[in-house]
């Protein structure tokens, strides 16, 4: 089956970010209209070795590694790739299976920070295995709780659709409507509510129609697990899997899909995070053959998505790229008072569920008590902003003061006690009080608070191109989630679940 896409700049639904043509000077993407077949792709190679102009130079080399790009050019074919929003050199290298030092560019690039979108990169073609289709089928902004979701009213849509979800209720600490479940999952996990509804409709028909069997009622998203019965629990698993796909690709850790039956396939290197999130999600419950049909934009899930909500790429044009070329974290203070001793109890780990974006850090006040207790210590505002959410142990601080957590920089504080918690709508200045650390809101084995950042609805990795910088303390991930450290100059604080001398961190006066 075929469909037509206009591939100009690689931002809006471009089928492929790769070009198999000779490099001449510093070309930019040109408008083309081509027909693409949604079938797996073979390894992409050039029919001849390109001749590079002097403007294409090696990127900054990795310390301790050697590279001879000139030899690589004569011994291996190369491909042209135009960088996408959110790309960094280490991630691009991972996607293409090469070393950072083997990537050439006419721009001055380093391993730190994001690459400006549409930057031309020349990369050795070394992938020899069959790959997924190289067609971008879903924008990033339709996966995360981005600016494109601001004008979407979940409640009105479900009411108008008139399906099973409209009148559905279940027990989630209290009697909760199905629409409230969708809205809460969108907020907590920062996932676009349109996507959550479309997945539910595709899997069980709850939004527009009625479930056809008992399994669809108990397991509406297809996760057959006695421990995850009901809509809320099913969405917990779906949100986790979408996050693993999205942020696994964004971080460069995910490069392959596995299917029911044992088949495995490499992910085409020029896909965007939104497309990979869907590919990963549907790979977990389907055979390879069924997965290809589901992913086919002419007849599969995307067709249903467009029927429900219109063309997602049209909305994406208004809000993407989610990451501007000059994205930098605003100044953030350590979120506790100068002179106080706190402990780094969790290095980079998932922002919300057990897996996903390693975007969060955990801090606990120094105390003789262990476990959950009522703390008198104060968590402070790391920057000035507006409180746009304050409930269930959560405080969201919107730094651009527009009242939306889907736009700009937002800070998540989790496990903030209800007592003295700053109310929604409050305008706070840097170092104003947010509340007390606790065990409230989600799972917790001891009093602490969980701290993460979002930009335009996307969780920002704690140790990524824009790492956590708190009063000059920079976050570094460990080999596993929750491991890691903060460093400032020659000082290092190591993350451990129990406070000790090496976990202690003090905010200096003046920071």
N, C-alpha and C positions, 0 to 999 in steps of 0.2 A: 504494500500500500504506500501511497505517496501523499505528500502535502507540500505546499509552497510557503516559503518564508523569505522575507526580504532581509538579507544580511548586510547591513551597512556597518555602523559601529557595532562592536560585539556586546553591547549592553542590553539590547531589547530583543530577546528571543533569537539571537544569532544561532543558527544550527551548529556552527563550529567556529572555534577561535583559531583554527590552524589554517595555514596557507602552504601550498606546495608549489612555490614559485621562486625564481631567483631573487635574491635580495639586491636591490639597487638603491644605494644611498639610504635615505630614511623614509620609506614609503609609509603611508597611513592606510587604514582600511578603506576600501572603495565600495560604493553601493553595487550590489549584485542581486539578481533574483535567480535562484536555482531550485530544482526539485530534489528533495532528499528522500531516500528510502529508509524507513525506520527498521534497519536491520543491523546486527553487530558489525563492527568495522574491523578490518585487518590492521596490522601495524602500518602506520603511516610513514612512508619514505619518499624521498625525492628521486626522480629519475636521473638527476645529475647533481653533482656537488656544486653548491652556489659559490659565487665569487663575492667575497665580502669587501665592501668599501672600507677605507680607514676609519670611518666614523663608528663602525661596529667594533667595540673593544671588549675585552674580558671584564666581567663584573669583579668587584672586590673579592680577592681570594680568601678562602677559609684559612685561618691561622693553622699552621702545622700541616697543611696539605699542599701538594704541588699540582700544577695543572699546566698543560701545554696546549692551549686552544688551537694554535695553528696546526699542530699534528692531528688533532681531532677533526679539523675541517677536511683534511686530505684523506682521512681514513674512514670516515663515517658520514652518511648523508645527514642533513640537518633539516629541520622544519622551522617555519616562522610561526610565532605565537604572539598574539596581542593580549597583554595582561588585562585581567578583569578586576573590578572593585573587590578589595579584600585580599588580593594576592600579595604574597611576600616571596622573596627568593627561596627560602628553605621549603616553603609549601609547593611552589611551582616545581622545584627540583624533585620533590617527593612524588608529585603527580606524574612527572615524565620519567621517573626512574633514573635520574642523573645526579651528578654532584653539582653543587652551587657553582663551582669554579668552571664548569663546562658550559654555562649559560653566557651568551654574548649579548651585548646591547649597546646601542648608541648613546644611552643615558648612563649617568654615573649612579650606580646602585650599590647598596650594601646589604648585608644579611639582616640588619635591623630595620624595622619600619615597613610600611606598606609601599608597594609599587604604584605609581600613578596609573590609572586606567588607560588602556590603549598604548602602553609602552611596547615597542617592538622588541621581542626577544628571539634570538636564534638558539635552538636547542638541538642537541644530537638526537637522532631518531633511533632509540635503542629498544623500544618495546616491541616484542616479537609475537606476543600472545594475542589471541582474539580479544577484542574489547567490546564494551557496551556500545549501543548506538551513540553517536556524538551529537545528538540533537538536544538542545536545551528546551525543556518542556515546561518549566515552572520558574518564574522569577524568584529571587531571594525574598523580596518584599511580600510575597504571598505565603511564605512559610513562617516567617517571624511576625510578631505583633508590631508591625511597622506603621508608618504614617498612612499607608493605604487602607488601614483598618479603622481609622478615626471616624469615618462617616458611616460605618457599618453597624446597624442595630440588630444584634442577635435576636432580641426578644420580638421585634416586629417581623423579622424574616421568618422565624419559626411559627409565629402565629398565623402569618399569611400562608405558609406552606401547608399547614393543617394536617400534618402527619402524626405519627405515634408520639413523637417527641413533645408535641405541643402540650399534652396532658400527662406526661410521664413524671413520676416522682419516685424518690428512693431515699433511704436513710443514710445521711452523711453527717454524723454527729447530731443531726436533726433532720426532719423531713425537708427534702430539698427537691426543687423542680429540675427537670432535665436541662432546661435552658440555663438555670443557674450553674449547673455542673459545667456546661460548655463555657460559659463566661468565666467561671473561676479557673478552669484549666488554661484558657487563653491568657488570663492575667498572670497566673502563677508561673507558668512555663514560658511565657512570652511567645506563644504560637498563635498564628493568625486564626481567628474564629471561623472565617470562611473555610479554611482548610479542614478544621475539626468537623464542621458540619458536612462537608463534601465526603470526607472519609466515612462518616457514619452512614450517610445515604448510600454510598457505593457498597459498603459492606453488608448493610442490613435493611436499608430502605426506611429508616426511622424518620427522616426529616419530611419527606414528601408523602411516603406511603406507610404501610404497616408491616411489622415483622411477619415473615411467612412461616416460622417454626420456632420451637422452644429455644433452640440454640441461639437464634437471632435475638431473642428476648434476654437471655442470660449473658450472652457473649456478643454484644452488638458490633464489636470491632474484630471479631474472629479469633480472639485469644482464648482458646479452650483451656481454662485453668480454674480449678475450684477455689483458689485463693483470690481470684480476680473476677468475681461475678458482679455484674451491674455496670452501669454506664461510667460512674466515677472511676472505678478500678480499671476498667478497660481503657479509659483515657489516660490513666497513669502509665500504662504500658505503651500506648501509642505515642504519648508525648516523649517518653524516654527514647523510643526507637527513632522518632523523627529528629530528636536532638543529637543522637549518636551519629546519624547520617549526615546531618547538616554541619555540625561542628567537628566531626571526624574528618570530613573533607576540608573544611576551613583550616584545620590545624595540620593537615597533611598526614594524619595517622591512618585514615581509611583510604585504601587504594583498590580494594577487591570486594566483590559481592559473592556470597554463598547462597545456594538455593536448596529447597527441599529436594532430596534425591542426590545431593552431593556435588552438583555442578558448581564450578567457580569461574568467574570471569573478571578480568581487569576493567576498572572504570576508565572510560575515555578521558584523557588528561585535560581536555579543554571544556569540560562541563562546569556548570556553576553549582554552588552549594545547594540552592533550592531544588534543582533537578536531582542531585545525588541524594538528598533527604528522602524524596519520594521513591527513588530507585531502591534505596536501602530498606525503607519501610516495607515495600511490597515484596522484596526478595526473601524476607524472613518467613513468610507463610505460603510461598508458592514455588512450584517447579519453574525451571528456566523457561519452558515453553509457555506456561500460563503467564509468567511475568512479562514476557515480550508482548503478549496480547494486551495486558493491563496497561503497559507503558506506551503502547502505540497511540500517539495523539489523535489519530483519526477515529479510533473506535473504543479506546479504553477509558481510564479514569479521567484523563484530561478532557475528553469529550463531555463527560458528565459535569465536570467542574465548570466548563464554559457554558453549558446549558443552565446551570444553577446561578452563576455569577457573572457571566460575560467573559470577554477576553482578558486574562490577567495581565498580558503584556501592555495593554492600553493603560491600565492603572499604574503599571510599573514605570512607564515613561514619565509619570508625574512625580514620582518619589525616589526613583533610583538615579544614580548609585546611592546605596545606603551609606557607604563610606566615601566621603569627599577625599580628594587627593591629599589634602593637607591635614588629615585627621590627627589630632593630638589630644591626649587627655588633659583636661583643665587641672589647675593646681588643686590638689587634695591634701588635706592634713590628716595625720593619724587621728582617728575619730575618738580620742579620749584626751583628758586634760594633761597639759605639760607637767612633768614631774611624777606622774602616776606610773606605777609598774603594772603592765599587762603581760599576757602570755600569748604567743602565736601557737594556737592549738590545732590549726589546720592550714596546711599549705594549699596551693591551687587544687580545687575540687569542684564537683558539679554545682552549677548555680542553683538548681532546685531539686530535681530527682536524684536518684543514686548514680545515674550515668548521664553523660551529655557534656555540655560546655564546661571545661575546667576554668571557671570564671570567678570563683569565690575564695575568700580567706576567712578563717575563724579566729576570733580573739576572745580571751577570757580574762577577767580581772584577777589580779593576784589575791589569793585568799587562802585561809587555813582550811576552809570547808571544801568538800568534794561533792560531786553529784549536783542535783538541782536544789537551789536555795534562793531566797530573796536577797538580791544584791542592792546595796546602796550606791554602787558605782554608776556613773553616768556615761552613756554613749553620746557622742557629740556629732554635730553636723560637720562632715569633712569639707563641705563647700556651702555656699549660700544657695537657696532655692526655695521651692514651694512643695509642701507635703501634698501629694496627690492621692495617696492611699495610706490608711492607718487602721489596721484591723487584723485579727487573728495572728498576732505576733509580727506582723509585717509593717514596715514603714517604707514608702517609696518617696524619694526626694528628687524632684524635677528641677534640674539646674538651669533650664532656659526659661522657666517660669511661664510657660504657655498653658499649663494645666493638663498636658497630655504626657503619659509615660511611653507613648509610641514614638515620640519625637525627641531628637537631641540626646544629651547625656542625662541618665537617670541613675540613682544609687539605690540599691536594695539593702535594707537592714532587716534581718530576720532574727527571730527569738527576742523581740523587744517586749518586755512585760507590759500588760495592760495598765498597771498602776503608773501614773505620771507620763504615759506615752503621749507624744506630741499629736494633736488632733489633725485630721485632714483639713486642708485649706490654709494651714499656718504658713506664713512666710518666715523663713529662718535665715539668720546670718551664719557665717562660718563660725564654728565652735559653740553655737547654741545647742541646748539640750534636746536630744531625740527621745531618750527614755533609758530604762535600765536593762541590762542583759538578763536573760532568763532561759527557761526551757520551753516557753510558750511558742506555739506555731510550728508544727511539724515534729520530726523525730529529733530528740536531743538526749544525751546521756549526762549532761552537766551544764551549768549556767555559763552562757557565752553569747556572743552574737556573730552572725554570719553576714558577710559584707561582699557585695558584687556590683558590677557596673553594666549598664546597657547603653547602647547608642542606636538611635532609630529602631529600637525594638530588638536589636541583636545583642546577645550577651557578648561582652568583650573578654577574651581569654586573659586570665590573670598573668600568664607568662606567654605573651604573644607579641605581635608587632607593636602593640601599644600596651606595654606591661603596666600592672598596678604600680603607681608611684605615690607613696604616702609620706609626705614630709621628707622626701628624698630617699625613702626606703623602697627598694625595687624588688618585686616578687619574682621568684624562680621556682619552677615546678620540679618535683622529684620524679623518681621512676614510677611511682604510683600516685593515685589521687590521695590528697591530704598530706603527702610528703612535700618537702620543699623548704624554702627559706626566704627571708628578707635580708637584703644587703644594703649597706650605706657606707660607702668608702671602704675602709678596712674592717668594718663591723658586720658580723653575720649573726642572724637569729634563726635558729632551726625550729621547724614546726614539729611538735609532738603533742599527743592528746592530753598528757598530764604536764602541768607546769613544772619547770625546773630552771636552773640558772641559764641554760643555753636557749630556752624559749622566751626569756624575759626581754621585753622591749619597753623602753622609756622614751616618751616624747620630750625632746629637749625644749627648754624655755625659748621662745622666739620662733619655734617651728609651727 
